Amino acid sequence: MADETPVFQIQRMYLKDLSLEQPNSPQILLEQAQPQVDINLGMAADTVADGIFEVTVTATVTTKVKDKVLFLVEAKQAGIFEIRHVPQEQMQGIISIVCPQMIYPYLRAIVSDVCTRAGFPPILLTEVNFQAMFEAQQQQQAAAQGGNGSGIITSAN
């Protein structure tokens, strides 16, 4: 009989995509107004091979002065995880909660570092409760699908 011991391993963590834009520099740098910061987070998971998953967490930070963009940072941190012999009902939670929790600290550090290197104060992304996000998403899916909210979340971002 084959070994059915559950397996959860990080294969690799890596920065998948990073961009910084300052479309209105240098003129906007002379503005004295307080900038507005808008932060959007996203998460996606894709099956790479049997039992191998890529999970990505994306942060998009848009900073504006009045109606002009001061700077825009988009960072996508990813991880490749081996997940085998885990009950199907637990897979979505692992992929949507555990994996992003492991990736997110790297993403926070990258965003802060890029802002600082671009000559701005660091943007410190707040802690995220991925379990609460997952549960809210499950409720939305259940409402949209008439109560059937099962399956692994995948996206091709």
KOLTIFI-421501 format. One line per field, with one value per residue (C-alpha): residue number from 1; residue in one letter; z, y, x. Coordinates in Angstrom, 2 decimals, always signed. Layout:
BEGIN
loke <- c(NUM;...)
zalum <- c(a;...)
c3 <- c(Z;...)
c2 <- c(Y;...)
c1 <- c(X;...)
end
This chain:
BEGIN
loke <- c(1;2;3;4;5;6;7;8;9;10;11;12;13;14;15;16;17;18;19;20;21;22;23;24;25;26;27;28;29;30;31;32;33;34;35;36;37;38;39;40;41;42;43;44;45;46;47;48;49;50;51;52;53;54;55;56;57;58;59;60;61;62;63;64;65;66;67;68;69;70;71;72;73;74;75;76;77;78;79;80;81;82;83;84;85;86;87;88;89;90;91;92;93;94;95;96;97;98;99;100;101;102;103;104;105;106;107;108;109;110;111;112;113;114;115;116;117;118;119;120;121;122;123;124;125;126;127;128;129;130;131;132;133;134;135;136;137;138;139;140;141;142;143;144;145;146;147;148;149;150;151;152;153;154;155;156;157)
zalum <- c(m;a;d;e;t;p;v;f;q;i;q;r;m;y;l;k;d;l;s;l;e;q;p;n;s;p;q;i;l;l;e;q;a;q;p;q;v;d;i;n;l;g;m;a;a;d;t;v;a;d;g;i;f;e;v;t;v;t;a;t;v;t;t;k;v;k;d;k;v;l;f;l;v;e;a;k;q;a;g;i;f;e;i;r;h;v;p;q;e;q;m;q;g;i;i;s;i;v;c;p;q;m;i;y;p;y;l;r;a;i;v;s;d;v;c;t;r;a;g;f;p;p;i;l;l;t;e;v;n;f;q;a;m;f;e;a;q;q;q;q;q;a;a;a;q;g;g;n;g;s;g;i;i;t;s;a;n)
c3 <- c(+0.00;-0.89;+1.81;+2.39;+4.92;+4.40;+2.84;+3.01;+1.90;+0.57;-2.61;-3.32;-2.49;-5.11;-6.36;-9.49;-10.62;-9.45;-10.96;-9.82;-11.73;-11.08;-14.06;-12.93;-11.68;-11.16;-11.04;-8.58;-6.15;-5.52;-4.24;-0.52;-0.10;+1.92;-0.42;-0.42;-0.33;-1.76;-1.20;-2.92;-2.19;-4.28;-4.02;-6.69;-6.81;-9.77;-10.08;-11.53;-11.50;-9.54;-5.88;-6.75;-6.43;-7.09;-4.74;-5.36;-3.27;-5.05;-3.57;-5.62;-3.88;-5.55;-3.98;-5.26;-4.57;-5.41;-8.58;-9.90;-9.26;-7.15;-7.45;-8.10;-6.87;-7.87;-6.35;-6.76;-4.37;-5.08;-3.54;-4.88;-2.44;-2.47;-0.95;-1.09;+0.69;+2.35;+2.58;-0.21;+2.27;+3.80;+0.53;-0.14;+3.39;+3.08;-0.30;+0.64;+4.24;+5.16;+1.94;+1.70;+5.40;+4.60;+1.49;+2.82;+5.09;+2.06;+0.09;+2.93;+3.06;-0.72;-0.91;+1.97;+0.47;-3.03;-1.68;+0.35;-2.58;-4.76;-2.33;-0.46;+3.09;+3.41;+2.92;+5.69;+4.68;+7.65;+8.86;+6.95;+8.35;+5.43;+7.31;+7.57;+3.87;+2.97;+5.06;+3.53;+0.05;+0.88;+2.02;-1.18;-3.33;-1.43;-1.89;-5.59;-6.25;-4.10;-1.29;-3.29;-2.35;-2.83;-4.99;-5.18;-6.07;-9.19;-11.23;-14.15;-13.09)
c2 <- c(+0.00;+3.47;+5.94;+8.21;+10.52;+14.13;+16.32;+20.11;+21.63;+24.94;+24.29;+27.92;+31.54;+34.17;+37.64;+37.04;+40.61;+44.09;+47.49;+51.08;+54.02;+57.74;+59.10;+62.73;+63.18;+65.47;+68.19;+66.34;+65.98;+69.72;+69.45;+70.02;+68.35;+65.16;+62.14;+59.67;+56.01;+53.24;+49.62;+46.62;+43.01;+39.95;+36.23;+33.54;+29.86;+27.64;+23.95;+23.55;+19.74;+16.91;+17.96;+21.15;+24.55;+28.11;+30.65;+34.37;+37.40;+40.75;+44.25;+47.32;+50.61;+53.80;+57.09;+60.29;+63.99;+65.66;+63.81;+62.97;+59.76;+60.35;+56.74;+53.30;+50.05;+46.61;+43.60;+39.93;+37.49;+33.80;+30.46;+26.93;+24.42;+20.64;+19.48;+15.78;+13.31;+16.07;+15.60;+17.53;+19.52;+20.91;+21.77;+25.06;+26.30;+25.42;+27.10;+30.17;+30.71;+28.90;+29.56;+33.31;+33.75;+32.40;+34.57;+37.87;+38.91;+38.82;+40.96;+43.50;+43.84;+44.26;+47.00;+48.90;+48.56;+49.66;+52.78;+53.70;+53.12;+55.30;+58.18;+58.00;+57.05;+53.29;+51.99;+49.51;+47.03;+46.04;+42.48;+40.54;+37.93;+35.50;+33.22;+36.00;+36.82;+33.14;+32.78;+35.93;+34.66;+31.28;+33.01;+35.10;+32.01;+30.07;+32.90;+33.23;+29.48;+28.71;+27.11;+25.14;+26.79;+23.98;+23.72;+25.22;+28.88;+29.33;+32.37;+33.14;+36.51)
c1 <- c(+0.00;+1.27;+2.24;-0.78;+0.89;-0.25;+2.44;+2.71;+6.01;+7.18;+9.10;+10.01;+9.10;+9.79;+8.95;+6.88;+6.24;+7.16;+6.50;+6.90;+5.51;+5.89;+3.94;+3.80;+7.35;+9.13;+6.43;+4.18;+7.09;+6.89;+3.28;+2.85;-0.55;-0.97;-1.15;-4.04;-3.06;-5.24;-4.17;-5.74;-4.82;-5.52;-4.84;-4.76;-3.90;-3.11;-2.34;+1.16;+1.31;-0.26;+0.01;+1.98;+0.32;+1.44;-0.16;+0.28;-0.57;-0.67;-0.59;-1.40;-0.59;-1.78;-0.73;-2.30;-1.92;-5.20;-6.25;-2.76;-0.83;+2.27;+3.39;+1.98;+3.51;+2.31;+4.03;+3.18;+4.83;+4.41;+5.10;+5.15;+3.70;+3.55;+0.28;-0.55;-2.82;-4.83;-8.61;-10.35;-12.44;-9.21;-7.44;-9.19;-8.46;-4.78;-4.47;-6.54;-5.38;-2.15;-0.20;-1.03;-0.13;+3.33;+3.76;+2.37;+5.31;+7.62;+5.18;+4.94;+8.73;+9.03;+6.38;+7.97;+11.45;+10.41;+8.67;+11.75;+14.12;+11.88;+12.41;+9.10;+8.21;+7.65;+4.12;+3.48;+0.82;-1.32;-1.70;-4.33;-6.69;-6.74;-9.13;-11.73;-11.22;-11.64;-14.81;-16.32;-15.50;-17.07;-20.25;-20.36;-19.85;-22.49;-24.99;-24.15;-24.28;-27.30;-25.31;-22.71;-19.39;-16.89;-13.77;-10.32;-10.07;-8.00;-7.17;-4.94;-3.55)
end
